[in-house]
């Protein structure tokens, strides 16, 4: 019978399976809690759990708010609004698409199919890719969450906005010159049709929250582990070296693949690193991480990904360092 299921039914079944797996793990942990307490009752683990819970509790409301807002906009406005907003001239369309990310936010994983759909509707690839980079990085939810993560530091919020917008626009303009020589798979829209607006909204919320929350938990666990278990002199040694700190935070952002609505809280928890290194983390992550690289390779082809991914990483790190030196 599974062959006759619709995509919506399959996604619902997958979500139910995930829910039962989580429920089963919780039941096992509750049943074994007396056996586990004696093994986890340690000062270091208590510190780790405190930092981990603090990061998750602080960032979850912004993650939920970002997912809801992005889902509402994706359901009601869609990529057709972007297509009408951008000028026909790609040189002018690139910065307009970057600014459109302020009003039309979206999560990183949704930006790839949206960019593909824009291209299939006739939008220049460089313009669509600019929107792909800007939408998860410069929207109001991300900026507000950054302000909460760095209280009393409006310069950090401004630096993140400017560096992220600069990254998306520079990559767009560079792709206008370089992209014509790079073969791409035919862009294809991947949005499901036939479902009502309410069902599409619920599907988007469920997918984005489950996807992003998993990476948030992983990132919080790793950040808490760095602050707790890595010897302080090692962290200080890495953080004290300007180039090594920037490279470390860029690699961390690429591998951990956090949601942009929550990554500022993880960055703020890494207190040993400079503000510029933290900015690199917050700019690189929404622009390019391991999941985005794999999605782009599948959507546009491996040849495209091998050119586009290094370009984005280079421009993102360079933009963050330049803006961090200027504003921070």
N, C-alpha and C positions, 0 to 999 in steps of 0.2 A: 504493500500500500504506500510505501514511502515514495515510490516513483511518481505518484499522483499528487503529492503534497505541493502546495504553493511555496514560494520563497518566504512569505510571512509565516506560514505554518512551520517551516523548517527552522526559522530563527526562533520562534516561540518554543519549539521542542528543545533546541539547544539551550535556551535560557533556563528552561525547567530542569534540564539535566545539570547545568551548572549550579542552580539553586540547591538541588538535592545533594550534590557533592559537598557543597559548603555546609549544608545542614548536617550531613553525616560526619564531617570532620569535627564540627562543634560538639556533637553528641559524644564522639570518641574522646575528645579532650576533656569534657565534663566528667565522663566516667573514669578517666585516668588521672584526674586532678590531684588526688592524694598521693599517687605515685610520682607525679611530676613536681610537686611543690618542693620536695627535699632536694631535687636536682637543680632547680632554677632559683632557689633562695640564696642568691649571691649578690653582693653589692654592685658588681659590674653589670649584671643582668638587670638589676633594679634601675640603674642609671640608664641603660639602653632602653628599657621599656618606657621609662618616663619621657625620654627624648622622642622616641617613636610615637607614643600616644599624643604628645604635644603637637608634633608636626601634622599628624593625621587629623586631629580634632580642629586645629586652626585652619587647615586647607580644605576640609570636606565641604563646608558651606559654600565656598567659592567654586569648588568643582561642581556641585549640584546646580548652583546658580548659572554657571557658564554653560553647562549641558542643557538646561532648560531654555536659556535664551537662544543658544545656537539652534536648538531643535525648533523653536517657534519661528525663527527667521528662515531656517531651511525649509520649513513646511509652507510658510505663507509667501515668501518672496522668491526663493530659489535663485538659480544662476541667471535666469532671464533678466532680472533687474540689473545685474552686473553688465550683461551684454548691452543693455540700453544705456548704461551710464558711461561706458568707456568710449573715447573718440575712435574714429576709424583709423586715424594715423597711429601706428603702434608706438612711435616715439613719445607722443603725448599720452597714449593709452596706458603706458607702463606706470607713470606716477599716479594717474587717476585710479588704476586698479589697486595700487598700494594704499591709497587713502580710502578706497572702498572697504578695505579690511576693517576700518574703524566702525563702520555702520553695519557691516554684514559679517559678524564673527562666525567662526566655525572651528571645530576641533581638528587636530592635525590629520587624523585618519580619514575624516570626511573631505578634506581639502583636495586630495588626489582625484577622487571620482568627480568632484565639482569642476576641477581644472580640465579634466578630460571632456566633460560635458560641454564646457565653454568652447573648447577647441572644435568639438563636433558641430557647434552652432556657428562656426566661422570666426571666432575670436582668435587673434594672432597668438601662437604658442607662447611668445615672450610675455604677453599681457596676461594670459591665463596663469602662467607660472608665477608671475608677480603677485597675483591675487592668492595663489596657493601659499606663498611664503608669508604674506601680510596678514591674512585673515586670522590665523591662530595667535598672532604675536602682538598686534597693536589694538585689539578691541578693548572696550571699556572694562569688561570683566577682568581681563588680565592686568590692566593698569590698576584697578582698585585692589585686587589681591596683592599686587606688588607693594602698593602703599600701606596695606595692613601688615605685610611681612616686614617692611622696613619703616616703622613708625617714625614720623618726624624727619624723614629723608626724601623730600620731594625730588631732589636731584637724581636719586636712583630711578624713580618712576620716569622722569624726563629722559634720562640716559637710555633706559630700556626702550622707550617709545622711539626715540630718534635712531638708535642703533638698529632696531628691528626694521623700521621703515626704510632706512638707508640700505640695509642688506637686501630687502626685497626689490627696491628700485634699481640698485646697481646690478643685481643678478639679471633683472629683466632687460636692462639696456645692454649688458654684455651678451645675453642670449640672442638679442637682435642681430649682433654682429657674428656670433659664433654658432648659433643654433641652426642656421640654414645648411650647414655642412654635416649636421648630425642626424642620421636616420632615426625616425621614430615610428613605432607601431601606429596604425590608424587610431586616432582617439575615439573612444567609445563611451557613451553615457552608461552608467551602471545603476541608475536609480530605478527602484521598483515601481511598476505602474499597476493600476487597477485597485490599489488600496485607497481608502478615504483619508482625508487630512488628519483626522484624529488617530487613525491607526498608524499613519506615517510618523506622526509626532511621537507616539508611544514607542514605536520601533526605534526611532532615532535616540530617544532618551535612554531606553534600555541598552542599546548597543554602545552608545558613547559613554554612559556611566560605568557599565561593567568593564569596558575596555580600559577607560582612563583610571578607574579606581584601582585596578590590579597593578598598573604601573606606579600609581601613587604610593601604594603600600610597599612595593619593592623599593622605590626610591627612598622612602622614609626609613625602611629597615637598613639600607646601605648607609644613609647619612648618619643615623644613630650609631651604627657600628663603627664608622670612621671616628666619630666623636668619643666613643667609649673604649674601643678595643685597640685601635691603632696607637702605638706609643706616641706621646705628645711630641717628642723630639723629631720623629719621622714626619708627622703632619707639619710641624713648624719648618722643618727643612725643605719640604716640598713647597709649602705656602710662601716661604721666604725667598724662593728663587722665582724671579718674575716670569721668565719664559716657561719654566717647568710648571708653575702654578696655572698659567693660562692653558697649556697643553693638557694638563691633568683635568681641569674643569671642562674643557672642550670634549675630551674623550668620555668623561663621566656623563655629560649631557647626551652624547651620541648613543652610548650603550644603555643607559637607564631608561631613556625614552619617556620622560614624564609628561603629563598633560600640562599645557601652558597656564591653565588656571590655577595650578597648585605648585609649580616648580619654584616660585619665589620663596616659599616657606622652607623648602629644602636648602636653597641657596643661602638663606639667612641663617640657617642652623650651622653652616660651615664657617664658624666665626674666625678660624685661623687664616682664611684666605682673604686677599684684598678685595676691595669693592670692584675693581676692574675684572678680576678673575671670576667673581660672582656674576658680573654682567655678562661675561663670555658664556657662562653656563646658561643664563636666562635667554640669551640671543640665539645660541647655537641650537638648543633643544627644540624650540618650536619650528626652526627653519629646516633642520635635518637631523634625524636620528635613525637608529637601525631599522625601526619598523617602517618609517617613511621611505628609506632607501629601498627596502624590499618591495613595498607597494608600488613605488615608481618604476622599478625594474619590471614588475609584472604588468603594469598599466601601459608603459611607453616603450619598454624594451631594455635589454641589458646594455646595449650600446649607449642609449640615452643616459642611463643611470651612471655608467662609468665616466661620463663627461659632466653630468649635472651635479652629482653628489659632491665630488671634490671642489667644484666651482663654488657651490653654496657654502661648504665648510670654510673654505679659504676666505671668502668675502665676509661671512658672519664673524669669524674670529678677528679679521682685520678691522671691520666696522666697530665691533665691541671694544677692541683695544684703543682705537682712535677716539671714540666717544668717551670711553672711560678715562683716558688721559686728559681729555678736554673738560669734562664735567665733574669727574669724581676725584 
